[in-house]
Amino acid sequence: MSIKNLDAVFHPRSIVLIGGSRKPNSVGDVLARNLLHGGYDGPVMFVHPDAPSLHSTLAFPTIQALPKPPDLAVIATPPATIPGLIAQLGSAGARAAVVITAGFGEIGAQGLALQAQALQAAKPHYLRIVGPNCVGVISPPMGVNASFAHLLPKSGPIALLTQSGAMLTAMLDWAHGRGIGFSHLISLGGMADVDTGDMLDYLATEPKAEAILCYLESVTHARKFLSAARRAARVKPVILIKSGRHAEGAKAAASHTGALAGSDEVFDAAFRRAGLLRVQSIEELFDAAATLAHTRRLPGDRVAILTNGGGLGVLSVDQLIDEGGRLAALSPATMEALNKALPATWSHSNPVDIIGDAPGSRYRAAMEALLTDGGVDVLLVLNCPVATADSGEAAEAVASAYDAHRQAGHHKPAVFASWMGQAKGRGAQERLSASQIPHYDAPENAVRAMSHLLRFERNQALLMQTPAARPEVPHDRALAQKIVEATLLEGREWLNEVEAKTVLKAYGVPVVETLIAHDAESAAAAA
């Protein structure tokens, strides 16, 4: 069904909550508060069998009693009620429903039966279902907060698509402290209807979503997923973390959401082919969010490193080379400017080590020299706290120099930073955020985050390439067809080893000759 009616999830004409509650801090109570206070300017209605109102807003006893058709429904009622409610909502004109309720595919046969009934009820009306067993969806630009998340994010350029509700709330909390905003936050839950492929397809053409972060535990409808992923990755960065890489993790995923996992090697190859950027840890995903909040494209891959600690610079170079990056060659004019501004003991090379006692003025002079070097595409600025200089002053100098550079109309190089330490680093990091400089807890993290965008640029080139024509491979289709037809006539659905290898050989795939022996004598003869 793909993206049909998904616009009702993020751009609803009206919203109804079924399952609101007067019990403070319950899921139903939080859902009601979030819907009312998210900034949505359309009508929010409540259906409650007993309460005349919720949060001073009139409630109606049934769906049929609503004064206008609900476009989007948010449901948090017991599992057994869901199929009937979906049928009523479809008849009332609803186009989408977010089902918060758990107790479906993840619990086994009984839950799967209820899920099938809900889908059957939705089908005649083309009503789309997000969930079940999800935290909900949030679209800050539209003021839609159909979730029981604990914070309302600010608007921003990043869409988060996750099968784990915990990942949504964790990312939300982390981003709130850094001032990072989102265009969409989507908890997919059990993916009874709307799955990752559908949402990627929708977000690919959503202008407010300039980059996409994904957390996956499984992939349903692989062909649709890969098609949607490739479409999205052609126009914006899509960074993904896939859990369940090992058997034990896959088992946990199945009990968590009812998800089925597959071979990680297969997933990895498929993600690369689709142009997705895969990360391996939550920390990397969070760092990717910090990057994408301010930077979606890099002007090139030539990197200069500015640091007050030689060790930090060396570690950064190691990580850069590991990630397939390269150091910029500083121009003679840049070297001359640095020689004039820095102590004689500076490193005289890239990384530019301006010595541990570097005050803000030294950082600013080095920044101004490096920012104007046409051979530098990316500038990574590092700081470690010392007793003889102030980290906050250094951050102010770096941010001010970068602000002035952009105000003069320059968009190159892109700037990344790592201000290490908590005691002295926190205020400095806030100053960097104010100037839209992505910053990270460690230099290696900064380089890894930078490399995601470098890989994105390379993937764009690969995705646009037309594969070279290949010569026709000789094959014996008639033989392969004969084997398959004979197997089906025998009532079998699987080829045996000899049959399978014969089919492969018919299409030019080298195989080891295999014979079937029914007794010791025939085995000896075959040997």
C-alpha positions as CSV (number, residue, x, y, z in Angstrom):
1,M,0.0,0.0,0.0
2,S,3.1,2.2,0.5
3,I,2.5,5.9,1.2
4,K,-1.3,6.1,0.6
5,N,-3.0,8.2,3.4
6,L,0.3,8.6,5.3
7,D,-0.2,12.4,5.0
8,A,-3.0,12.0,7.5
9,V,-0.5,10.9,10.1
10,F,1.6,14.1,9.8
11,H,-0.8,16.6,8.3
12,P,-4.2,15.6,9.8
13,R,-7.3,17.8,9.4
14,S,-8.5,16.7,12.8
15,I,-7.4,14.3,15.6
16,V,-9.3,12.1,18.0
17,L,-7.9,10.3,21.0
18,I,-9.7,7.1,22.1
19,G,-8.4,5.9,25.4
20,G,-7.6,9.2,27.2
21,S,-7.5,9.1,31.0
22,R,-8.1,11.3,34.0
23,K,-5.4,9.4,36.0
24,P,-2.4,11.7,36.3
25,N,0.7,10.6,34.4
26,S,-0.9,7.5,32.9
27,V,-0.4,6.8,29.2
28,G,-3.9,8.1,28.4
29,D,-3.3,11.2,30.4
30,V,0.1,12.0,28.8
31,L,-1.4,11.4,25.3
32,A,-4.2,13.9,25.9
33,R,-1.8,16.5,27.3
34,N,0.6,16.1,24.4
35,L,-2.1,16.4,21.8
36,L,-3.4,19.5,23.4
37,H,-0.1,21.2,24.0
38,G,2.0,20.2,21.0
39,G,1.1,23.3,19.0
40,Y,-1.5,21.6,16.6
41,D,-3.9,24.2,15.3
42,G,-6.7,21.9,14.2
43,P,-9.5,20.3,16.3
44,V,-8.5,17.7,18.9
45,M,-11.4,15.5,20.1
46,F,-11.7,12.9,22.8
47,V,-13.8,9.8,22.9
48,H,-14.4,8.5,26.4
49,P,-17.4,6.3,27.6
50,D,-17.7,8.0,31.0
51,A,-15.8,11.3,31.3
52,P,-17.6,14.4,30.0
53,S,-14.3,16.1,29.5
54,L,-10.5,15.6,29.6
55,H,-8.2,18.5,30.4
56,S,-11.1,20.9,30.1
57,T,-11.9,19.6,26.6
58,L,-15.3,18.2,25.8
59,A,-15.3,14.4,25.4
60,F,-17.8,12.3,23.4
61,P,-19.1,8.9,24.4
62,T,-18.7,7.2,21.0
63,I,-17.0,7.7,17.6
64,Q,-20.4,8.2,16.0
65,A,-21.1,11.2,18.4
66,L,-18.1,13.2,17.2
67,P,-19.0,16.5,15.7
68,K,-16.8,16.1,12.6
69,P,-15.0,13.2,10.9
70,P,-11.6,12.3,12.6
71,D,-8.7,12.3,10.1
72,L,-6.2,10.8,12.5
73,A,-7.1,8.6,15.5
74,V,-4.8,7.8,18.4
75,I,-5.9,4.6,20.2
76,A,-4.8,3.4,23.7
77,T,-7.6,1.0,24.6
78,P,-7.3,-2.8,25.4
79,P,-6.3,-5.0,22.5
80,A,-9.7,-6.7,22.1
81,T,-11.3,-3.4,21.4
82,I,-9.0,-2.4,18.5
83,P,-10.6,-4.2,15.5
84,G,-14.0,-2.8,16.3
85,L,-12.7,0.7,16.8
86,I,-10.8,0.5,13.5
87,A,-14.0,-0.5,11.7
88,Q,-15.9,2.4,13.3
89,L,-13.2,4.9,12.5
90,G,-13.0,3.7,8.9
91,S,-16.8,4.2,8.5
92,A,-16.5,7.6,10.1
93,G,-13.9,8.7,7.5
94,A,-10.7,8.4,9.4
95,R,-7.6,7.9,7.1
96,A,-5.0,6.8,9.7
97,A,-4.7,5.5,13.2
98,V,-1.8,5.3,15.6
99,V,-2.3,2.3,17.9
100,I,-0.4,2.7,21.1
101,T,-1.7,-0.5,22.6
102,A,0.5,-3.6,23.1
103,G,-0.6,-7.2,23.0
104,F,-0.6,-8.2,19.3
105,G,2.0,-9.9,17.2
106,E,4.6,-9.8,19.9
107,I,2.6,-12.2,22.2
108,G,1.9,-15.0,19.8
109,A,-1.1,-16.5,18.1
110,Q,-3.9,-14.8,20.0
111,G,-2.3,-11.4,19.4
112,L,-1.7,-12.2,15.7
113,A,-5.4,-13.0,15.3
114,L,-6.4,-9.7,16.8
115,Q,-3.9,-7.9,14.5
116,A,-5.3,-9.7,11.4
117,Q,-8.8,-8.6,12.4
118,A,-7.7,-5.0,12.8
119,L,-6.1,-5.0,9.4
120,Q,-9.1,-6.6,7.8
121,A,-11.3,-3.9,9.4
122,A,-9.0,-1.2,8.0
123,K,-8.7,-2.6,4.5
124,P,-12.1,-1.5,2.9
125,H,-11.4,2.1,4.0
126,Y,-7.7,2.3,3.1
127,L,-7.1,3.3,6.7
128,R,-3.4,3.1,7.6
129,I,-2.3,1.8,11.0
130,V,0.9,2.9,12.7
131,G,1.9,0.4,15.4
132,P,0.6,-1.4,17.4
133,N,2.8,-1.4,20.5
134,C,4.4,2.0,19.8
135,V,5.2,5.3,21.5
136,G,3.5,7.2,18.7
137,V,4.4,9.9,16.2
138,I,5.5,13.5,16.5
139,S,5.8,16.2,13.8
140,P,7.1,19.4,15.5
141,P,6.7,21.6,12.4
142,M,3.0,20.7,12.2
143,G,2.4,20.7,16.0
144,V,1.4,17.1,16.0
145,N,2.4,15.2,19.2
146,A,0.4,11.9,19.0
147,S,2.7,10.2,21.5
148,F,3.3,9.6,25.2
149,A,6.9,10.9,24.9
150,H,8.1,12.9,27.9
151,L,9.4,15.9,26.0
152,L,8.3,18.0,23.0
153,P,11.2,18.4,20.6
154,K,11.9,21.6,18.7
155,S,11.5,21.7,14.9
156,G,14.6,20.8,12.9
157,P,15.8,19.0,9.8
158,I,16.1,15.4,11.0
159,A,13.5,12.6,10.8
160,L,13.9,9.7,13.3
161,L,12.3,6.4,12.3
162,T,12.5,3.7,14.9
163,Q,11.1,0.3,15.7
164,S,12.0,0.8,19.4
165,G,10.0,3.3,21.5
166,A,12.9,3.4,24.0
167,M,15.2,4.6,21.2
168,L,12.8,7.4,20.4
169,T,12.6,8.7,23.9
170,A,16.3,8.4,24.5
171,M,17.1,10.3,21.3
172,L,14.5,12.9,22.3
173,D,16.1,13.5,25.7
174,W,19.6,13.6,24.4
175,A,18.7,16.0,21.6
176,H,16.8,18.3,23.9
177,G,19.9,19.0,25.9
178,R,21.8,19.9,22.7
179,G,19.1,22.0,21.1
180,I,18.8,19.6,18.2
181,G,15.4,19.6,16.4
182,F,13.4,17.1,14.4
183,S,10.9,17.2,11.5
184,H,9.4,13.8,12.3
185,L,9.8,11.2,15.1
186,I,8.1,7.9,14.3
187,S,7.8,4.9,16.6
188,L,6.8,2.0,14.3
189,G,6.2,-0.6,16.9
190,G,5.0,-3.9,15.6
191,M,4.6,-2.7,12.0
192,A,1.3,-4.5,11.4
193,D,0.6,-2.2,8.4
194,V,2.9,0.8,8.0
195,D,6.5,-0.5,8.0
196,T,10.0,1.0,7.5
197,G,9.7,0.9,3.7
198,D,6.5,2.8,3.7
199,M,7.9,5.5,6.0
200,L,11.2,5.8,4.1
201,D,9.2,6.2,0.9
202,Y,7.1,9.0,2.5
203,L,10.1,10.8,4.0
204,A,12.1,10.6,0.7
205,T,9.9,13.4,-0.7
206,E,9.1,15.2,2.6
207,P,11.0,18.6,2.2
208,K,11.1,19.2,6.0
209,A,13.1,15.9,6.5
210,E,16.5,16.8,5.2
211,A,18.1,13.7,6.7
212,I,16.8,10.4,8.1
213,L,18.0,8.3,11.1
214,C,16.7,4.8,11.4
215,Y,16.7,2.1,14.2
216,L,15.7,-1.3,12.9
217,E,15.3,-4.7,14.4
218,S,13.9,-6.4,11.3
219,V,13.0,-5.7,7.7
220,T,9.6,-6.6,6.4
221,H,8.8,-6.7,2.6
222,A,12.5,-6.6,1.6
223,R,11.9,-5.5,-2.0
224,K,9.8,-2.6,-1.0
225,F,12.2,-1.6,1.8
226,L,15.2,-1.6,-0.6
227,S,13.4,0.3,-3.3
228,A,12.3,3.0,-0.7
229,A,15.7,3.1,0.9
230,R,17.4,3.6,-2.4
231,R,15.0,6.3,-3.4
232,A,15.5,8.2,-0.1
233,A,19.3,7.8,-0.1
234,R,19.5,9.4,-3.6
235,V,18.3,12.7,-2.2
236,K,19.3,12.8,1.5
237,P,21.6,11.1,4.0
238,V,20.0,8.0,5.6
239,I,21.9,6.7,8.6
240,L,20.8,3.4,10.1
241,I,21.6,1.2,13.1
242,K,20.4,-2.5,12.8
243,S,20.2,-4.5,16.0
244,G,19.9,-8.3,16.3
245,R,23.3,-8.9,14.6
246,H,23.8,-12.1,16.6
247,A,21.4,-14.9,17.3
248,E,20.9,-13.9,20.9
249,G,20.0,-10.3,19.9
250,A,17.6,-11.5,17.2
251,K,15.8,-13.7,19.8
252,A,15.4,-10.7,22.1
253,A,14.1,-8.6,19.1
254,A,11.4,-11.3,18.4
255,S,10.2,-11.2,22.0
256,H,10.2,-7.4,22.1
257,T,8.2,-6.6,18.9
258,G,7.5,-9.9,17.2
259,A,10.2,-9.0,14.7
260,L,11.9,-11.7,12.6
261,A,15.6,-11.0,12.0
262,G,17.8,-12.4,9.2
263,S,21.5,-12.9,8.4
264,D,23.5,-9.8,9.3
265,E,25.8,-10.3,6.3
266,V,22.8,-10.1,4.0
267,F,21.5,-7.0,5.7
268,D,24.9,-5.3,5.5
269,A,25.3,-6.0,1.8
270,A,21.7,-4.8,1.1
271,F,22.2,-1.6,3.1
272,R,25.4,-0.8,1.2
273,R,23.7,-1.5,-2.2
274,A,20.8,0.8,-1.3
275,G,23.2,3.6,-0.3
276,L,22.4,3.5,3.4
277,L,25.0,4.5,5.9
278,R,25.2,1.9,8.7
279,V,26.5,2.6,12.2
280,Q,27.1,0.1,14.9
281,S,26.3,1.8,18.2
282,I,23.8,4.2,19.8
283,E,26.6,6.6,20.4
284,E,27.4,6.7,16.6
285,L,23.7,7.3,15.9
286,F,23.5,10.2,18.4
287,D,26.7,11.6,16.9
288,A,25.1,11.4,13.4
289,A,22.2,13.4,14.8
290,A,24.6,16.1,16.0
291,T,26.2,16.2,12.5
292,L,23.0,16.3,10.5
293,A,21.5,19.0,12.7
294,H,23.9,21.4,11.1
295,T,25.5,19.8,8.1
296,R,24.1,17.6,5.4
297,R,26.8,17.9,2.6
298,L,30.5,18.4,2.7
299,P,32.4,20.4,0.1
300,G,35.1,17.8,-0.2
301,D,37.3,15.3,1.7
302,R,40.4,17.3,2.4
303,V,40.6,17.7,6.2
304,A,42.6,20.1,8.4
305,I,43.0,19.5,12.1
306,L,43.5,22.3,14.6
307,T,44.4,21.2,18.2
308,N,46.0,22.3,21.4
309,G,47.2,18.7,22.1
310,G,49.5,16.7,19.9
311,G,48.1,13.4,21.0
312,L,44.5,14.4,20.0
313,G,45.7,15.3,16.6
314,V,47.5,12.0,16.1
315,L,44.5,10.0,17.2
316,S,42.3,12.0,14.8
317,V,44.7,11.3,11.9
318,D,44.6,7.6,12.6
319,Q,40.8,7.6,12.7
320,L,40.6,9.7,9.5
321,I,42.8,7.3,7.6
322,D,40.9,4.3,8.9
323,E,37.7,5.9,7.6
324,G,39.2,6.5,4.1
325,G,39.7,10.3,4.6
326,R,42.8,12.3,3.8
327,L,44.7,15.3,5.3
328,A,44.6,18.6,3.4
329,A,47.9,20.0,2.1
330,L,48.1,23.5,3.6
331,S,48.9,26.3,1.1
332,P,52.1,28.4,1.3
333,A,49.9,31.4,2.2
334,T,48.3,29.5,5.1
335,M,51.7,28.3,6.4
336,E,53.0,31.9,6.3
337,A,50.0,33.2,8.2
338,L,50.4,30.4,10.8
339,N,54.1,31.1,11.2
340,K,53.4,34.8,11.9
341,A,50.6,34.1,14.4
342,L,51.8,31.0,16.3
343,P,54.8,30.3,18.6
344,A,57.9,28.9,16.9
345,T,57.2,25.6,18.5
346,W,53.9,24.9,16.7
347,S,53.8,21.7,14.6
348,H,54.5,23.4,11.2
349,S,52.2,20.8,9.5
350,N,48.7,19.4,9.5
351,P,47.5,18.6,12.2
352,V,48.1,22.2,13.3
353,D,49.2,21.8,17.0
354,I,49.1,25.3,18.5
355,I,50.6,24.1,21.9
356,G,48.7,23.3,25.1
357,D,48.8,26.8,26.6
358,A,46.9,28.3,23.5
359,P,44.6,31.2,24.6
360,G,41.5,32.2,22.6
361,S,43.5,34.7,20.5
362,R,45.8,31.9,19.2
363,Y,42.8,29.7,18.3
364,R,41.2,32.6,16.5
365,A,44.4,33.4,14.5
366,A,44.8,29.8,13.4
367,M,41.1,29.5,12.6
368,E,41.2,32.6,10.3
369,A,44.2,31.2,8.5
370,L,42.7,27.8,7.9
371,L,39.2,29.0,7.1
372,T,40.6,31.0,4.1
373,D,42.7,28.1,2.7
374,G,40.9,26.9,-0.5
375,G,42.5,23.5,-0.2
376,V,40.7,22.8,3.1
377,D,37.2,21.3,2.8
378,V,36.7,20.3,6.4
379,L,38.2,21.8,9.5
380,L,38.2,19.7,12.7
381,V,39.0,21.8,15.9
382,L,40.0,20.0,19.1
383,N,40.5,21.2,22.6
384,C,41.6,19.5,25.8
385,P,41.3,21.4,29.1
386,V,44.5,22.7,30.7
387,A,45.3,24.8,33.8
388,T,47.0,27.5,31.7
389,A,44.2,28.3,29.3
390,D,40.4,28.6,29.3
391,S,38.4,26.1,27.2
392,G,35.4,28.5,27.2
393,E,37.6,31.3,25.8
394,A,38.9,29.0,23.1
395,A,35.4,28.0,22.1
396,E,34.3,31.6,21.9
397,A,37.2,32.4,19.7
398,V,36.5,29.4,17.4
399,A,32.8,30.2,17.2
400,S,33.3,33.9,16.6
401,A,35.8,33.3,13.8
402,Y,33.4,30.8,12.2
403,D,30.4,33.2,12.5
404,A,32.4,36.0,10.9
405,H,33.5,33.7,8.1
406,R,29.9,32.7,7.3
407,Q,28.6,36.3,7.6
408,A,31.1,37.2,4.9
409,G,29.3,34.8,2.6
410,H,31.7,31.8,2.8
411,H,30.3,28.3,3.1
412,K,33.5,26.4,3.0
413,P,35.1,24.6,4.9
414,A,32.6,22.7,7.1
415,V,33.7,22.9,10.8
416,F,33.5,20.1,13.4
417,A,34.7,20.2,16.9
418,S,35.6,18.1,20.0
419,W,35.8,19.9,23.3
420,M,36.9,17.2,25.7
421,G,36.0,17.1,29.4
422,Q,32.9,17.7,31.5
423,A,34.1,20.1,34.2
424,K,35.3,22.8,31.8
425,G,33.8,21.6,28.5
426,R,30.1,22.0,29.0
427,G,29.7,25.7,28.6
428,A,32.1,25.6,25.7
429,Q,30.0,23.0,24.0
430,E,26.9,25.2,24.4
431,R,28.7,28.1,22.7
432,L,29.7,25.8,19.8
433,S,26.1,24.7,19.4
434,A,24.9,28.3,19.3
435,S,27.1,28.8,16.2
436,Q,25.8,25.5,14.6
437,I,29.2,23.8,15.0
438,P,28.6,20.0,15.6
439,H,30.7,18.9,18.5
440,Y,31.5,15.5,20.0
441,D,32.8,14.0,23.2
442,A,36.0,12.6,21.6
443,P,38.1,13.3,18.5
444,E,37.5,9.8,17.1
445,N,33.7,10.4,17.3
446,A,34.0,13.6,15.4
447,V,36.0,11.9,12.6
448,R,33.5,9.0,12.4
449,A,30.6,11.4,12.2
450,M,32.4,13.4,9.5
451,S,33.0,10.2,7.6
452,H,29.3,9.4,7.4
453,L,28.9,12.5,5.2
454,L,32.0,11.6,3.1
455,R,30.5,8.1,2.6
456,F,27.2,9.7,1.6
457,E,28.9,11.7,-1.1
458,R,30.7,8.6,-2.4
459,N,27.4,6.6,-2.3
460,Q,25.7,9.3,-4.4
461,A,28.2,8.8,-7.2
462,L,27.8,5.0,-7.0
463,L,24.0,5.2,-7.0
464,M,24.1,7.3,-10.1
465,Q,26.4,4.9,-12.0
466,T,24.9,2.7,-14.8
467,P,26.2,-0.8,-14.5
468,A,28.4,-2.0,-17.3
469,A,26.7,-4.3,-19.8
470,R,27.6,-8.0,-19.3
471,P,27.8,-10.6,-22.0
472,E,25.0,-13.1,-22.1
473,V,25.8,-16.1,-19.9
474,P,25.1,-19.5,-21.7
475,H,22.3,-21.3,-19.9
476,D,19.9,-24.2,-20.2
477,R,16.6,-22.9,-19.1
478,A,14.7,-25.9,-20.4
479,L,16.7,-28.3,-18.2
480,A,16.1,-26.1,-15.1
481,Q,12.4,-25.8,-15.9
482,K,12.1,-29.6,-16.3
483,I,13.6,-30.2,-12.9
484,V,11.4,-27.7,-11.1
485,E,8.2,-29.0,-12.8
486,A,9.1,-32.6,-12.0
487,T,9.6,-31.6,-8.3
488,L,6.2,-29.9,-8.2
489,L,4.5,-32.8,-9.8
490,E,5.8,-35.0,-7.0
491,G,4.2,-32.7,-4.5
492,R,7.5,-31.3,-3.2
493,E,8.3,-27.7,-2.5
494,W,12.1,-28.1,-2.1
495,L,14.8,-29.4,-4.4
496,N,17.2,-32.0,-3.1
497,E,20.9,-31.3,-3.3
498,V,21.5,-32.9,-6.7
499,E,18.5,-31.1,-8.2
500,A,19.5,-27.8,-6.8
501,K,23.1,-28.1,-8.1
502,T,21.8,-29.2,-11.5
503,V,19.7,-26.0,-11.7
504,L,22.7,-23.9,-10.7
505,K,24.9,-25.6,-13.3
506,A,22.2,-25.0,-16.0
507,Y,22.7,-21.3,-15.4
508,G,26.5,-21.4,-15.5
509,V,27.2,-21.5,-11.8
510,P,30.2,-23.9,-11.0
511,V,29.2,-26.7,-8.7
512,V,30.8,-29.8,-7.2
513,E,29.6,-33.0,-8.9
514,T,27.2,-34.7,-6.6
515,L,25.7,-38.2,-6.9
516,I,23.1,-40.0,-4.8
517,A,23.9,-43.4,-3.4
518,H,21.1,-45.6,-2.0
519,D,23.3,-48.3,-0.5
520,A,26.9,-49.2,0.2
521,E,27.5,-50.8,-3.2
522,S,26.3,-47.9,-5.2
523,A,28.3,-45.5,-3.0
524,A,31.4,-47.6,-3.6
525,A,30.7,-47.6,-7.3
526,A,30.2,-43.8,-7.4
527,A,33.4,-43.2,-5.5
